[in-house]
Amino acid sequence: MPSAEEITRVRRLVRRLREDLHELTDDDRCASERKSTGRVRRCTGAATQDTFN
């Protein structure tokens, strides 16, 4: 179970990330979403391949 301090630190990090995302232009936000989606798909695909090999 995470400590109260760890939970607070993660909440602060999430808040800072959300604030930073709001400051991006629409084009930058879309580019970031495309890159992050690609990373998730690659990671998920790699994990799936490892499972079946």
C-alpha positions in Angstrom: 0.0 0.0 0.0 1.5 3.4 -0.9 2.1 5.9 1.8 0.1 9.2 2.0 3.2 11.0 0.9 3.6 8.9 -2.2 -0.1 9.4 -3.1 0.3 13.2 -2.7 3.4 13.2 -4.9 1.7 11.3 -7.6 -1.3 13.6 -7.4 0.9 16.6 -7.8 2.6 15.1 -10.8 -0.7 14.3 -12.5 -1.9 17.9 -11.8 1.3 19.3 -13.3 1.0 17.1 -16.4 -2.6 18.1 -16.9 -1.6 21.8 -16.6 1.2 21.4 -19.1 -1.1 19.6 -21.6 -3.6 22.5 -21.4 -0.8 24.9 -22.4 0.0 22.9 -25.6 -1.3 24.1 -29.0 -3.9 21.8 -30.6 -1.3 20.6 -33.1 1.3 19.8 -30.4 -1.4 18.0 -28.4 -2.4 15.9 -31.4 1.3 15.0 -32.1 1.8 14.0 -28.5 -1.3 11.8 -28.5 -0.1 10.1 -31.7 3.3 9.4 -30.3 2.0 8.1 -27.0 -0.6 5.9 -28.7 2.2 4.4 -30.8 4.3 3.7 -27.8 1.5 2.0 -26.0 0.7 -0.1 -29.0 4.3 -1.1 -29.5 4.7 -2.0 -25.8 1.4 -3.9 -25.8 2.3 -5.7 -29.0 5.7 -6.7 -27.6 4.1 -8.0 -24.4 1.5 -10.0 -26.4 4.2 -11.5 -28.6 6.3 -12.5 -25.6 3.2 -14.2 -24.1 2.6 -16.3 -27.2 6.3 -17.2 -27.9 
